[in-house]
Amino acid sequence: MEGLLLAALVVASNFEGGSVGKVEQVAANHLRCAVKGQADANHRNRQANWYFFRIDGLKREPVRIDFTELSGEYNFKPGSHAVTAGTRPVYSYDRKTWRHFADDQVTWDEAATVLTVRFRPEGDQVWIAHTQPYLREDLQRLLELRHPHLSVSTIARSAHGREVPLLTITDAAAGERDKRSIWVMARQHAWETGTSYVADGLVRFLLSNAEAARRLRRENVFQVIPIFDTDGVAEGAVRFNVNGYDNNRNWDTADAEKTPEIFAVRRALEQAGRIDLFLALHNTESADYVDGPADAVAAELVRGLRAGTDFLDAASPRAVTPRESIDPGRMTVNQYLYYQQKVRAYLMELRVERHPALGRPRTAADFSSFGAGLARSLAAAVSGTGGKP
């Protein structure tokens, strides 16, 4: 959206990943910013948990922002909303250093479904987002890494023609015969920026000079998709591809026209040969968990996560949804791979609201650090396995 003149303030989202709905000025330093949200192809399942905009012309006087139009539905259940009393948006004055608004700066009106932020600006310009953005410029820095054990290819093209990159990390000199094949896919949903930071941290750790990283490269082939929904990331979408299809559903009904991203990646996975473990990374509001075949590999994966990361869920691993209870056209990637290809495939959710052990929401640095522990945990989980459930 182009800059909207509001007396001395200008609200803009005309940049990559930007998104804001209708903006109203209530008073000189009081804005009501609707969250644009996104619905599916049937105008159902509206999700309203991505906003990313800039305010210009601040006077370093107290500012109030009300986030509105937050209600939607999830899995065809009306009335749900992803923004909650626990939501803590992030802000930056330079798009480099991001901080969460503090608890005493945020209030929640359950009856009206409105999140309000109050703060005194430190500059005349501020960026505000639901979570710290991870954009294509961040991805480009990762793709430009030069390392003898890294190769970059294109696994798919989006509906709008953008490349979906695949990073392969392994020590080619170690040979391929006994290596385990580990796949990690992030950012099926554009708003879930923490997953790209996890993938980024995982890749950077695996390419490091740490002895553990060298060993993992010798023993494994890591295939990493840091951003699946490249259209959504660029265009400020939330959950669905540009044709209105959920990138973590429709894996059993993938269509080359409607869901070209799923169609291409699914075909690549079907042709990949041996896959010892596949993990789809996701963000949710207030829970960590691992969902998938509840076997010894899952137990070892979760044990490693608990020991080597800030993963926190006593109930994991949670058993994969029974096949007979999955409606046609609603199969997730891990369900599809497990039931159709007999691959050990898991889904991991990582919370973006307050982490009980940290006493605050995870930052981008926390998610990046998680990536290193995840790499170790994945490798330990498949060590000595045959790659089939």
C-alpha positions as CSV (number, residue, x, y, z in Angstrom):
1,M,0.0,0.0,0.0
2,E,1.3,3.5,-0.7
3,G,2.0,5.9,2.1
4,L,-1.2,7.1,3.8
5,L,-1.0,10.7,5.0
6,L,-2.3,11.0,8.5
7,A,-1.6,14.6,9.6
8,A,2.0,14.5,10.6
9,L,2.2,10.7,10.4
10,V,2.6,8.5,7.4
11,V,1.9,4.8,7.5
12,A,3.4,2.8,4.7
13,S,3.9,-0.9,3.7
14,N,5.1,-0.5,0.1
15,F,8.2,-2.6,0.6
16,E,8.9,-6.3,0.4
17,G,6.9,-8.2,3.0
18,G,4.9,-5.1,3.9
19,S,1.3,-5.5,5.0
20,V,-1.3,-3.4,6.7
21,G,-5.0,-3.0,6.2
22,K,-7.2,0.1,6.7
23,V,-5.5,2.8,8.8
24,E,-7.6,5.3,10.8
25,Q,-6.3,8.3,12.8
26,V,-8.2,8.6,16.1
27,A,-6.1,11.4,17.5
28,A,-2.8,13.1,16.8
29,N,-0.8,10.1,18.0
30,H,-3.4,7.4,18.1
31,L,-3.8,5.0,15.1
32,R,-6.1,2.1,14.5
33,C,-4.4,-0.3,12.1
34,A,-6.4,-3.1,10.7
35,V,-4.5,-6.4,10.1
36,K,-5.0,-7.2,6.4
37,G,-5.0,-10.9,6.8
38,Q,-5.5,-13.6,4.2
39,A,-8.3,-16.1,3.4
40,D,-8.1,-19.2,1.2
41,A,-9.5,-19.8,-2.3
42,N,-13.0,-20.3,-0.9
43,H,-12.8,-17.1,1.3
44,R,-12.6,-19.3,4.4
45,N,-10.0,-19.8,7.1
46,R,-8.9,-16.1,7.3
47,Q,-5.6,-15.7,9.1
48,A,-4.7,-12.3,10.5
49,N,-1.3,-12.7,12.1
50,W,1.1,-10.9,9.7
51,Y,1.5,-7.1,9.7
52,F,4.7,-5.2,8.7
53,F,4.6,-1.5,8.2
54,R,6.5,1.7,8.8
55,I,5.4,4.9,10.5
56,D,7.1,8.2,9.5
57,G,6.9,11.6,11.1
58,L,7.0,10.6,14.7
59,K,7.6,13.4,17.2
60,R,9.0,11.3,20.1
61,E,5.7,11.8,21.9
62,P,3.6,8.9,23.3
63,V,2.0,6.9,20.5
64,R,-0.9,4.4,20.7
65,I,-1.6,1.8,18.0
66,D,-4.7,-0.4,18.1
67,F,-4.5,-3.6,16.0
68,T,-7.9,-4.4,14.7
69,E,-9.8,-6.9,12.4
70,L,-8.0,-9.8,14.0
71,S,-10.8,-12.4,14.0
72,G,-10.9,-15.2,11.5
73,E,-11.1,-19.0,11.5
74,Y,-8.8,-21.9,11.7
75,N,-9.5,-25.3,10.1
76,F,-13.0,-24.0,9.3
77,K,-13.7,-23.0,12.9
78,P,-15.0,-19.4,13.0
79,G,-14.1,-17.0,15.7
80,S,-10.4,-17.9,16.2
81,H,-7.7,-15.4,16.2
82,A,-3.9,-15.9,16.2
83,V,-3.1,-12.5,17.8
84,T,-3.8,-12.9,21.5
85,A,-3.2,-11.4,24.9
86,G,0.3,-13.0,24.7
87,T,1.3,-11.3,21.4
88,R,4.3,-9.0,21.6
89,P,5.0,-7.3,18.2
90,V,8.5,-6.3,17.3
91,Y,9.8,-2.9,16.3
92,S,13.0,-1.4,14.9
93,Y,14.3,2.0,14.1
94,D,16.9,0.8,11.5
95,R,15.6,-2.6,10.3
96,K,18.7,-4.1,11.8
97,T,18.0,-4.2,15.5
98,W,14.6,-5.6,16.5
99,R,13.0,-5.7,19.9
100,H,9.7,-7.0,21.3
101,F,7.4,-4.5,22.9
102,A,7.5,-5.1,26.6
103,D,4.6,-6.5,28.6
104,D,3.8,-3.1,30.1
105,Q,3.5,-1.6,26.6
106,V,0.8,-4.0,25.4
107,T,-2.8,-4.5,26.4
108,W,-5.5,-6.8,25.1
109,D,-9.2,-6.3,24.8
110,E,-10.8,-9.8,24.6
111,A,-14.3,-8.6,24.0
112,A,-13.3,-6.3,21.1
113,T,-10.4,-8.5,19.9
114,V,-8.0,-5.6,19.8
115,L,-4.3,-5.5,20.7
116,T,-3.0,-2.1,21.8
117,V,0.6,-1.0,21.8
118,R,1.7,2.2,23.6
119,F,5.2,3.5,23.4
120,R,7.4,6.6,23.2
121,P,9.3,6.6,19.9
122,E,13.1,6.9,20.0
123,G,13.2,8.3,16.5
124,D,11.0,9.9,13.8
125,Q,10.6,6.6,12.0
126,V,9.8,3.1,13.2
127,W,9.1,-0.3,11.6
128,I,6.6,-2.6,13.3
129,A,5.9,-6.3,12.6
130,H,4.3,-9.4,14.1
131,T,7.6,-11.2,14.3
132,Q,11.1,-10.2,13.1
133,P,11.0,-10.3,9.3
134,Y,13.2,-12.7,7.4
135,L,13.0,-11.5,3.8
136,R,14.5,-12.5,0.5
137,E,17.5,-10.2,1.2
138,D,18.2,-12.3,4.2
139,L,17.9,-15.5,2.2
140,Q,20.2,-14.0,-0.5
141,R,23.0,-13.5,2.1
142,L,22.7,-17.2,2.9
143,L,22.7,-18.3,-0.7
144,E,25.8,-16.2,-1.4
145,L,27.9,-18.1,1.2
146,R,30.8,-19.8,-0.5
147,H,31.8,-23.1,0.9
148,P,33.1,-26.3,-0.7
149,H,30.5,-28.4,1.0
150,L,27.5,-26.3,0.0
151,S,25.6,-26.4,-3.3
152,V,22.5,-24.4,-4.2
153,S,19.8,-25.4,-6.7
154,T,16.2,-24.6,-7.4
155,I,13.7,-27.2,-6.3
156,A,10.5,-25.3,-7.5
157,R,9.1,-22.1,-8.8
158,S,6.3,-20.3,-7.2
159,A,3.0,-19.4,-8.8
160,H,4.5,-16.0,-9.6
161,G,7.7,-17.4,-10.9
162,R,10.0,-17.0,-8.0
163,E,12.7,-19.6,-7.3
164,V,12.3,-21.9,-4.3
165,P,16.0,-22.7,-3.4
166,L,17.3,-25.9,-2.0
167,L,20.6,-26.0,-0.1
168,T,22.6,-29.2,0.0
169,I,25.3,-29.6,2.6
170,T,27.6,-32.6,2.8
171,D,31.3,-33.5,2.6
172,A,31.5,-34.9,-0.9
173,A,35.0,-36.3,-0.2
174,A,33.5,-38.6,2.4
175,G,31.5,-40.5,-0.2
176,E,27.8,-41.1,-0.3
177,R,27.2,-44.8,0.3
178,D,26.5,-44.8,4.1
179,K,25.4,-41.2,4.6
180,R,22.0,-40.5,6.1
181,S,19.7,-38.2,4.2
182,I,18.0,-35.4,6.3
183,W,15.6,-32.9,4.9
184,V,14.5,-29.7,6.6
185,M,11.8,-27.4,5.2
186,A,10.9,-24.0,6.5
187,R,8.5,-21.2,5.9
188,Q,5.5,-23.0,4.3
189,H,3.5,-20.2,5.8
190,A,4.9,-16.8,5.0
191,W,4.3,-15.3,8.5
192,E,6.4,-18.0,10.3
193,T,9.6,-16.1,10.1
194,G,11.2,-17.9,13.0
195,T,11.4,-21.0,10.9
196,S,13.6,-19.3,8.4
197,Y,15.9,-18.1,11.2
198,V,16.1,-21.7,12.4
199,A,17.0,-23.0,8.9
200,D,19.5,-20.2,8.5
201,G,21.2,-21.0,11.8
202,L,21.2,-24.7,11.0
203,V,23.0,-24.1,7.6
204,R,25.5,-21.7,9.1
205,F,26.4,-24.2,11.8
206,L,26.8,-27.0,9.4
207,L,29.2,-24.9,7.3
208,S,31.2,-23.9,10.3
209,N,34.6,-25.2,11.3
210,A,33.3,-26.8,14.5
211,E,34.4,-30.4,14.8
212,A,30.7,-31.4,15.3
213,A,29.8,-29.7,12.1
214,R,32.6,-31.4,10.2
215,R,31.5,-34.8,11.5
216,L,27.9,-34.2,10.6
217,R,28.9,-33.3,7.0
218,R,30.9,-36.5,6.7
219,E,28.1,-38.6,8.0
220,N,25.0,-37.0,6.5
221,V,23.5,-35.2,3.5
222,F,21.4,-32.2,4.6
223,Q,18.8,-30.8,2.2
224,V,17.4,-27.5,3.4
225,I,14.6,-25.3,2.0
226,P,14.8,-22.0,4.0
227,I,11.8,-20.4,2.3
228,F,9.0,-22.5,0.7
229,D,6.5,-19.7,0.1
230,T,8.7,-17.2,-1.7
231,D,5.7,-15.4,-3.1
232,G,4.1,-14.9,0.3
233,V,7.3,-13.7,1.8
234,A,7.8,-11.1,-0.9
235,E,4.2,-10.0,-1.1
236,G,3.4,-9.8,2.6
237,A,1.0,-12.8,2.7
238,V,0.2,-14.9,5.7
239,R,-0.6,-18.6,5.2
240,F,-1.8,-19.4,1.6
241,N,-0.1,-19.3,-1.7
242,V,-1.2,-16.6,-4.2
243,N,-4.0,-18.9,-5.5
244,G,-5.4,-19.3,-2.0
245,Y,-4.1,-22.8,-1.1
246,D,-2.5,-23.7,2.2
247,N,1.1,-24.7,1.7
248,N,0.8,-27.2,4.5
249,R,-2.4,-28.9,3.3
250,N,-3.2,-30.1,-0.2
251,W,-0.2,-32.4,-0.3
252,D,-2.5,-35.3,-1.3
253,T,-4.1,-33.2,-4.0
254,A,-1.2,-31.2,-5.3
255,D,-1.9,-29.4,-8.6
256,A,0.6,-28.0,-11.1
257,E,-1.5,-24.9,-11.7
258,K,-3.1,-24.2,-8.3
259,T,-0.3,-25.3,-6.0
260,P,2.9,-25.4,-8.2
261,E,5.1,-25.1,-5.1
262,I,3.7,-28.2,-3.5
263,F,3.5,-30.1,-6.8
264,A,7.2,-29.5,-7.6
265,V,8.6,-30.2,-4.2
266,R,6.4,-33.3,-3.8
267,R,7.8,-34.6,-7.1
268,A,11.3,-33.9,-6.0
269,L,10.8,-35.7,-2.7
270,E,9.3,-38.7,-4.5
271,Q,12.4,-38.8,-6.7
272,A,14.9,-38.2,-4.0
273,G,15.5,-41.8,-3.2
274,R,16.6,-42.5,0.4
275,I,15.2,-40.0,3.0
276,D,16.0,-41.0,6.6
277,L,14.2,-38.1,8.2
278,F,12.1,-35.2,7.0
279,L,11.2,-32.2,9.2
280,A,8.8,-29.4,8.4
281,L,9.4,-26.3,10.6
282,H,6.5,-24.2,11.8
283,N,5.7,-21.4,14.2
284,T,2.6,-21.3,16.4
285,E,1.6,-18.9,19.1
286,S,2.1,-20.5,22.5
287,A,3.4,-24.1,22.1
288,D,6.4,-26.2,21.1
289,Y,5.8,-29.7,19.9
290,V,6.9,-32.4,17.5
291,D,4.2,-34.3,15.6
292,G,4.8,-37.5,13.6
293,P,5.3,-41.3,13.9
294,A,5.9,-41.9,17.6
295,D,8.8,-44.3,17.3
296,A,12.3,-44.6,18.7
297,V,13.6,-42.0,16.2
298,A,11.1,-39.5,17.3
299,A,11.9,-40.1,20.9
300,E,15.6,-39.6,20.2
301,L,14.9,-36.4,18.2
302,V,12.9,-34.9,21.1
303,R,15.5,-36.1,23.7
304,G,18.2,-34.3,21.7
305,L,16.1,-31.1,21.4
306,R,15.4,-31.0,25.1
307,A,19.1,-31.4,25.8
308,G,20.6,-29.1,23.2
309,T,18.0,-26.4,22.5
310,D,15.3,-24.4,24.3
311,F,12.6,-26.8,23.0
312,L,9.9,-27.2,25.7
313,D,7.1,-29.7,25.5
314,A,6.5,-32.6,27.9
315,A,4.0,-34.3,25.6
316,S,6.2,-34.6,22.5
317,P,6.5,-36.6,20.4
318,R,2.8,-36.5,19.5
319,A,1.5,-39.3,17.3
320,V,0.8,-38.6,13.7
321,T,-2.9,-38.0,12.9
322,P,-4.6,-41.3,11.8
323,R,-4.9,-41.5,8.1
324,E,-8.7,-42.2,8.2
325,S,-9.3,-39.0,10.0
326,I,-7.7,-36.7,7.5
327,D,-10.1,-35.2,5.0
328,P,-9.2,-35.2,1.3
329,G,-7.2,-32.2,0.3
330,R,-6.1,-31.5,3.9
331,M,-3.0,-33.7,4.2
332,T,0.2,-32.0,5.5
333,V,3.6,-32.7,4.1
334,N,4.7,-34.9,7.0
335,Q,1.4,-36.9,6.8
336,Y,1.8,-37.3,3.0
337,L,5.4,-38.5,3.2
338,Y,4.6,-40.9,6.1
339,Y,1.5,-42.5,4.6
340,Q,2.3,-42.3,0.9
341,Q,6.1,-42.8,0.9
342,K,6.8,-44.5,4.2
343,V,9.2,-41.8,5.2
344,R,9.9,-40.8,8.8
345,A,8.4,-37.3,8.5
346,Y,7.7,-34.9,11.3
347,L,6.3,-31.5,11.9
348,M,7.8,-29.2,14.5
349,E,6.0,-26.2,16.0
350,L,8.0,-23.5,17.9
351,R,6.2,-20.8,19.9
352,V,6.5,-17.1,19.1
353,E,4.8,-15.9,22.3
354,R,6.5,-15.8,25.7
355,H,8.8,-18.8,26.3
356,P,8.3,-20.0,29.9
357,A,12.0,-20.8,30.4
358,L,13.3,-17.7,28.8
359,G,10.7,-15.4,30.4
360,R,10.2,-13.6,27.1
361,P,9.4,-14.4,23.4
362,R,12.2,-16.0,21.3
363,T,14.2,-13.5,19.3
364,A,15.7,-14.1,15.8
365,A,19.0,-14.9,17.6
366,D,17.2,-17.5,19.7
367,F,15.8,-19.2,16.6
368,S,19.1,-19.1,14.8
369,S,20.8,-20.7,17.8
370,F,18.1,-23.3,17.8
371,G,19.3,-24.3,14.3
372,A,22.6,-25.6,15.5
373,G,21.1,-27.8,18.2
374,L,18.5,-29.0,15.7
375,A,21.2,-30.1,13.3
376,R,22.8,-32.2,16.1
377,S,19.5,-33.6,17.2
378,L,18.4,-34.7,13.7
379,A,21.7,-36.4,13.0
380,A,21.6,-38.2,16.4
381,A,18.0,-39.3,15.7
382,V,18.8,-41.1,12.5
383,S,22.2,-42.5,13.5
384,G,22.0,-46.3,12.8
385,T,18.5,-46.2,11.3
386,G,17.5,-47.6,8.0
387,G,15.5,-44.5,7.0
388,K,12.0,-46.2,7.0
389,P,9.4,-46.1,9.7
